[in-house]
Amino acid sequence: MKLATLRNGSADGELVVVSRDLERAVHATDIAPNLLGALESWSDVEPHLRALADELERGSVANTIAFPSADVAAPLPRTWQWLDASAFKSHGELMARAFKQTFSEAKPGQPLMYQGGSDDFVGPWADMPLPSESDGIDFEAELAVVVDRVPMGTPASRALEHVKLVMLANDASLRSFALAEKKSGFGWIHAKPATSFSPVAVTPDELGEAWRDGRVHLPVRVAWNGREFGRPDAGEMSFGFHDLIAHAAYSRNLSAGTIIGSGTISNRDYATVGSACITERRAIEMAERGAAVTSYMRFGDRVRIEVLDNDGRSIFGAIDQRMVAARPR
């Protein structure tokens, strides 16, 4: 099942069910007004949403619309919590190597994770307004899961039961602020502008055999200004999403609608598959050449992030967005 949110002038938008080929959609407001509401009563509404999705695939539902993938909101335009991890050790090791540091986890065997802003997500094809080119504009291609309510103390062995949806993310970063804010010990504010998500969120069964051991075993394709930048395999996570959920829920309940990100997708075979963010490319250049060569993004630059199934069909739709100067207030 694939779900999306149409813009309708409200903060949470309007829920629609989308066909597997991403061509058609049908309004689902009779079942739930928006996706956040659906997640908060998932056990009640999911059977009705699936029945509607089945009718849509059979062509037996009336009042379908063409799915406007280039003009939808993020599946969750806002939600209670956005937690982003760093689940690919190869990324951390590359960064440590570039800066001549020793890679270490916050605590042995535990993932790194921070809490980002969740009140104002960006649509998949919407321009991303940012203050200045001098801030080191970067993209970060990630996978993310959306959970229902996760009780505090849920173990990793039970955590995947709570994964209801999977999405793509562009967790944009302003690298000029990252190091100073990291050293402050209070987390990122300026370094992390709003995050954008794919046109649709999909239930895990839509991924077929690619969804296993809490990971999506497919390459994530990243293009910068129309040129391939990387296609790392998202299945190379050092921590699966079950580990990330259990880590997040160790000392707190997670509300339905909480989003948990994988962090920048990264592979050890970066020389072949490339990277999913500019700063990793720069780290590789620093380690191998002694200096970074690749610049960060400029206003007008465009990034495209997409995952295709084994038959070449887009699963989530594409994130395809331009970085632009924020308008003065």
C-alpha positions as a printed NumPy array, in Angstrom:
array([[  0.   ,   0.   ,   0.   ],
       [  1.217,   3.478,  -0.904],
       [ -0.01 ,   6.603,   0.849],
       [  0.493,  10.292,   0.164],
       [ -0.661,  13.71 ,   1.292],
       [ -2.251,  16.283,  -0.988],
       [ -1.97 ,  19.951,  -0.148],
       [ -5.349,  21.366,   0.853],
       [ -4.448,  24.502,   2.789],
       [ -4.385,  22.747,   6.166],
       [ -1.287,  21.973,   8.227],
       [ -1.636,  18.202,   7.816],
       [ -3.001,  17.962,   4.279],
       [ -5.35 ,  15.336,   2.873],
       [ -4.702,  11.594,   2.84 ],
       [ -4.836,   9.698,  -0.468],
       [ -4.124,   6.099,  -1.428],
       [ -1.804,   5.823,  -4.448],
       [ -1.542,   3.092,  -7.064],
       [  1.605,   0.975,  -7.206],
       [  2.641,   2.58 , -10.496],
       [  2.293,   6.044,  -8.896],
       [ -0.085,   7.103, -11.67 ],
       [ -3.461,   7.226,  -9.896],
       [ -4.798,   8.106,  -6.466],
       [ -8.072,   8.105,  -4.58 ],
       [ -9.153,  10.287,  -1.679],
       [ -9.235,   8.475,   1.663],
       [-10.758,  11.171,   3.863],
       [-13.74 ,   8.967,   4.626],
       [-11.285,   6.645,   6.389],
       [ -8.905,   9.176,   7.96 ],
       [ -8.54 ,  12.913,   7.314],
       [ -4.746,  12.819,   7.205],
       [ -1.85 ,  10.403,   7.575],
       [ -0.997,  11.373,  11.147],
       [ -4.57 ,  10.657,  12.188],
       [ -4.43 ,   7.32 ,  10.388],
       [ -1.239,   6.318,  12.203],
       [ -2.749,   7.204,  15.57 ],
       [ -5.558,   4.701,  14.968],
       [ -3.694,   2.373,  12.591],
       [ -5.182,  -0.925,  13.733],
       [ -8.673,   0.413,  13.004],
       [ -8.055,   2.215,   9.722],
       [ -5.405,   0.036,   8.049],
       [ -7.86 ,  -2.682,   6.861],
       [-10.045,  -0.013,   5.248],
       [ -7.064,   1.672,   3.592],
       [ -5.879,  -1.684,   2.239],
       [ -9.32 ,  -2.476,   0.886],
       [ -9.347,   0.878,  -0.898],
       [ -5.841,   0.218,  -2.255],
       [ -6.98 ,  -3.166,  -3.602],
       [ -9.965,  -1.553,  -5.31 ],
       [ -7.669,   1.06 ,  -6.828],
       [ -5.402,  -1.644,  -8.273],
       [ -8.388,  -3.544,  -9.681],
       [ -9.754,  -0.382, -11.256],
       [-13.036,  -0.801,  -9.415],
       [-12.986,   2.43 ,  -7.417],
       [-14.723,   5.563,  -8.655],
       [-13.476,   9.159,  -8.559],
       [ -9.774,   8.446,  -9.025],
       [ -7.419,  11.3  ,  -9.812],
       [ -4.064,  11.53 , -11.551],
       [ -1.452,  11.398,  -8.82 ],
       [  0.394,  14.756,  -8.788],
       [  3.732,  13.417,  -7.517],
       [  5.497,  16.7  ,  -8.304],
       [  3.04 ,  18.757,  -6.261],
       [  2.349,  16.879,  -3.05 ],
       [  3.359,  17.6  ,   0.516],
       [  5.652,  15.322,   2.485],
       [  3.603,  12.241,   3.497],
       [  3.704,  13.666,   7.018],
       [  3.939,  17.468,   6.634],
       [  4.555,  17.601,  10.385],
       [  4.629,  15.046,  13.158],
       [  5.467,  14.543,  16.807],
       [  9.083,  13.52 ,  16.478],
       [ 11.887,  13.122,  13.901],
       [ 14.86 ,  11.099,  15.097],
       [ 17.794,  10.642,  12.772],
       [ 20.557,   8.11 ,  13.271],
       [ 23.98 ,   7.479,  11.819],
       [ 23.548,   3.792,  11.06 ],
       [ 26.305,   3.344,   8.461],
       [ 29.685,   2.863,  10.11 ],
       [ 31.468,   3.305,   6.791],
       [ 30.348,   6.959,   6.773],
       [ 31.655,   7.611,  10.282],
       [ 34.92 ,   5.863,   9.542],
       [ 35.444,   7.89 ,   6.371],
       [ 34.804,  11.14 ,   8.22 ],
       [ 37.151,  10.159,  11.038],
       [ 39.853,   9.181,   8.553],
       [ 39.576,  12.515,   6.731],
       [ 39.878,  14.516,   9.932],
       [ 42.565,  12.233,  11.399],
       [ 40.359,  11.141,  14.277],
       [ 39.501,   7.78 ,  15.792],
       [ 36.014,   6.618,  14.928],
       [ 34.029,   5.746,  18.028],
       [ 30.39 ,   5.137,  18.874],
       [ 28.73 ,   7.098,  21.655],
       [ 28.548,   3.808,  23.521],
       [ 29.861,   0.485,  22.177],
       [ 27.164,  -1.338,  20.253],
       [ 24.755,   1.609,  20.219],
       [ 23.903,   3.84 ,  17.247],
       [ 24.324,   7.582,  17.142],
       [ 21.038,   9.505,  17.018],
       [ 19.813,  13.077,  17.339],
       [ 16.397,  14.741,  17.473],
       [ 15.629,  17.044,  14.557],
       [ 12.839,  19.489,  13.82 ],
       [  9.549,  17.795,  12.942],
       [  7.146,  20.72 ,  12.668],
       [  7.763,  21.844,   9.073],
       [  8.823,  19.2  ,   6.555],
       [  9.366,  20.047,   2.881],
       [  7.538,  18.42 ,  -0.026],
       [  9.487,  16.123,  -2.367],
       [  9.557,  18.524,  -5.338],
       [  9.312,  21.8  ,  -3.43 ],
       [ 12.189,  24.263,  -3.558],
       [ 14.253,  24.216,  -0.367],
       [ 14.789,  27.824,   0.802],
       [ 18.046,  28.389,   2.675],
       [ 19.782,  31.484,   4.084],
       [ 23.159,  31.536,   2.316],
       [ 25.347,  29.609,  -0.125],
       [ 28.261,  30.186,   2.261],
       [ 26.659,  27.855,   4.83 ],
       [ 27.894,  24.714,   3.051],
       [ 24.669,  23.379,   1.528],
       [ 24.603,  19.597,   1.341],
       [ 22.066,  16.88 ,   0.581],
       [ 21.812,  13.594,   2.485],
       [ 19.948,  10.642,   0.953],
       [ 18.393,   8.433,   3.612],
       [ 15.708,   5.827,   4.268],
       [ 13.249,   6.431,   7.083],
       [ 10.534,   4.453,   8.836],
       [  7.329,   5.646,  10.48 ],
       [  6.112,   3.814,  13.568],
       [  2.907,   3.495,  15.524],
       [  3.088,   3.963,  19.301],
       [  6.206,   2.231,  20.626],
       [  6.185,   1.569,  24.388],
       [  9.272,   2.468,  26.362],
       [ 11.656,  -0.446,  26.648],
       [ 10.53 ,  -2.214,  23.478],
       [ 13.367,  -4.605,  22.566],
       [ 14.895,  -4.805,  19.098],
       [ 13.364,  -8.271,  18.693],
       [  9.863,  -6.721,  18.786],
       [ 10.581,  -3.343,  17.265],
       [  9.826,  -4.14 ,  13.607],
       [  6.218,  -4.885,  14.573],
       [  5.847,  -1.133,  14.968],
       [  7.124,  -0.161,  11.51 ],
       [  4.067,   0.873,   9.522],
       [  5.584,   2.885,   6.667],
       [  8.897,   3.431,   4.877],
       [  9.982,   6.624,   3.079],
       [ 12.92 ,   8.279,   1.371],
       [ 14.422,  11.395,   2.916],
       [ 16.69 ,  14.27 ,   1.978],
       [ 18.067,  15.345,   5.338],
       [ 19.697,  18.526,   4.073],
       [ 22.609,  19.946,   6.054],
       [ 24.454,  23.234,   6.361],
       [ 27.976,  21.988,   6.948],
       [ 29.519,  25.296,   7.984],
       [ 27.651,  25.073,  11.287],
       [ 28.015,  21.362,  11.973],
       [ 31.36 ,  21.194,  13.77 ],
       [ 30.776,  24.16 ,  16.084],
       [ 27.294,  22.965,  17.04 ],
       [ 28.566,  19.447,  17.61 ],
       [ 31.267,  20.743,  19.943],
       [ 28.701,  22.757,  21.904],
       [ 27.132,  19.539,  23.154],
       [ 23.611,  20.876,  22.635],
       [ 22.949,  19.387,  19.198],
       [ 22.262,  20.819,  15.776],
       [ 20.026,  23.805,  15.107],
       [ 21.455,  25.921,  12.271],
       [ 23.197,  22.901,  10.721],
       [ 19.907,  21.099,  10.158],
       [ 17.254,  22.928,   8.118],
       [ 13.933,  21.317,   7.264],
       [ 13.965,  17.738,   5.963],
       [ 12.103,  16.61 ,   2.842],
       [ 10.514,  13.222,   2.163],
       [  9.432,  11.173,  -0.844],
       [  6.049,  11.625,  -2.575],
       [  4.686,   8.427,  -1.04 ],
       [  5.181,   6.398,   2.099],
       [  4.857,   2.645,   1.555],
       [  3.988,  -0.251,   3.808],
       [  6.938,  -2.649,   4.212],
       [  5.25 ,  -5.384,   2.17 ],
       [  5.517,  -3.135,  -0.907],
       [  9.286,  -3.686,  -0.752],
       [  8.968,  -7.462,  -1.116],
       [ 12.186,  -9.382,  -0.46 ],
       [ 14.138,  -6.125,  -0.31 ],
       [ 12.687,  -5.55 ,   3.189],
       [ 14.483,  -7.932,   5.52 ],
       [ 16.492,  -7.81 ,   8.759],
       [ 15.203,  -4.295,   9.39 ],
       [ 16.829,  -2.94 ,   6.232],
       [ 15.942,  -1.973,   2.659],
       [ 18.294,  -3.959,   0.432],
       [ 18.214,  -1.726,  -2.638],
       [ 20.481,   0.984,  -4.049],
       [ 19.5  ,   4.598,  -3.48 ],
       [ 20.181,   6.64 ,  -6.592],
       [ 21.416,  10.185,  -6.093],
       [ 21.896,  12.702,  -8.913],
       [ 23.229,  16.252,  -8.57 ],
       [ 22.287,  18.609, -11.415],
       [ 21.379,  15.621, -13.556],
       [ 24.636,  13.709, -13.082],
       [ 24.861,  10.535, -11.019],
       [ 26.543,  11.2  ,  -7.692],
       [ 26.07 ,   7.823,  -6.022],
       [ 24.009,   4.633,  -5.81 ],
       [ 24.956,   3.102,  -2.441],
       [ 23.002,   0.104,  -1.184],
       [ 20.784,   0.968,   1.773],
       [ 21.06 ,  -2.615,   2.999],
       [ 24.587,  -2.032,   4.302],
       [ 23.298,  -0.474,   7.532],
       [ 25.443,  -1.394,  10.521],
       [ 22.317,  -1.078,  12.68 ],
       [ 18.923,  -2.15 ,  11.349],
       [ 15.786,  -0.111,  11.931],
       [ 14.817,  -2.509,  14.732],
       [ 18.024,  -1.483,  16.535],
       [ 17.293,   2.201,  15.947],
       [ 13.723,   1.94 ,  17.242],
       [ 14.814,   0.064,  20.367],
       [ 17.544,   2.656,  20.975],
       [ 15.061,   5.54 ,  20.633],
       [ 12.519,   3.874,  22.922],
       [ 14.964,   2.899,  25.676],
       [ 13.802,   5.617,  28.077],
       [ 10.652,   7.019,  26.45 ],
       [  7.489,   6.073,  24.618],
       [  7.462,   6.933,  20.924],
       [  4.225,   8.494,  19.722],
       [  2.491,   7.153,  16.624],
       [  3.844,   9.077,  13.672],
       [  7.425,   9.232,  14.938],
       [  9.892,   9.103,  12.032],
       [ 13.29 ,   7.433,  12.418],
       [ 15.975,   7.979,   9.787],
       [ 18.9  ,   5.81 ,   8.801],
       [ 21.404,   8.621,   8.424],
       [ 23.432,   9.161,   5.274],
       [ 23.567,   5.975,   3.219],
       [ 27.159,   4.865,   2.823],
       [ 28.992,   1.79 ,   1.515],
       [ 32.514,   0.567,   2.051],
       [ 32.84 ,   0.217,  -1.724],
       [ 32.464,   3.978,  -2.145],
       [ 34.965,   4.033,  -4.988],
       [ 32.495,   2.044,  -7.089],
       [ 29.074,   3.13 ,  -5.862],
       [ 29.744,   6.741,  -4.885],
       [ 28.222,   8.594,  -1.97 ],
       [ 24.871,   9.944,  -0.792],
       [ 26.134,  13.292,   0.496],
       [ 28.756,  15.829,  -0.56 ],
       [ 30.607,  15.892,   2.734],
       [ 31.456,  12.187,   2.399],
       [ 32.84 ,  12.834,  -1.091],
       [ 34.918,  15.677,   0.343],
       [ 36.129,  13.43 ,   3.168],
       [ 37.285,  10.841,   0.645],
       [ 39.145,  13.547,  -1.286],
       [ 40.802,  14.806,   1.887],
       [ 41.916,  11.322,   2.84 ],
       [ 43.158,  10.376,  -0.614],
       [ 44.364,  13.701,  -2.064],
       [ 45.045,  15.78 ,   1.025],
       [ 42.358,  18.382,   0.191],
       [ 38.651,  18.531,  -0.65 ],
       [ 37.926,  19.332,  -4.301],
       [ 34.142,  19.032,  -4.586],
       [ 32.284,  22.199,  -3.615],
       [ 28.969,  22.341,  -1.794],
       [ 25.686,  23.231,  -3.497],
       [ 24.857,  26.602,  -4.975],
       [ 21.443,  28.197,  -5.272],
       [ 19.731,  26.778,  -8.327],
       [ 21.393,  23.366,  -7.905],
       [ 19.055,  20.38 ,  -7.934],
       [ 19.284,  17.002,  -6.2  ],
       [ 17.264,  13.918,  -7.151],
       [ 16.923,  10.881,  -4.874],
       [ 15.076,   7.718,  -5.906],
       [ 14.868,   3.966,  -5.297],
       [ 13.909,   1.564,  -8.079],
       [ 12.734,  -2.003,  -7.609],
       [ 14.321,  -4.913,  -9.438],
       [ 12.081,  -4.236, -12.444],
       [ 13.171,  -0.614, -12.672],
       [  9.986,   0.888, -11.187],
       [ 10.095,   3.765,  -8.744],
       [  8.98 ,   2.626,  -5.297],
       [  8.597,   5.89 ,  -3.384],
       [  8.589,   8.341,  -6.259],
       [ 11.503,  10.746,  -6.476],
       [ 12.662,  13.59 ,  -4.301],
       [ 13.665,  16.191,  -6.893],
       [ 14.337,  19.606,  -5.481],
       [ 16.204,  22.823,  -6.029],
       [ 18.104,  24.822,  -3.434],
       [ 17.051,  28.464,  -3.466],
       [ 17.706,  31.654,  -1.496],
       [ 15.19 ,  32.223,   1.272],
       [ 13.157,  35.363,   0.751],
       [ 13.776,  38.165,   3.265],
       [ 10.968,  38.585,   5.765]])
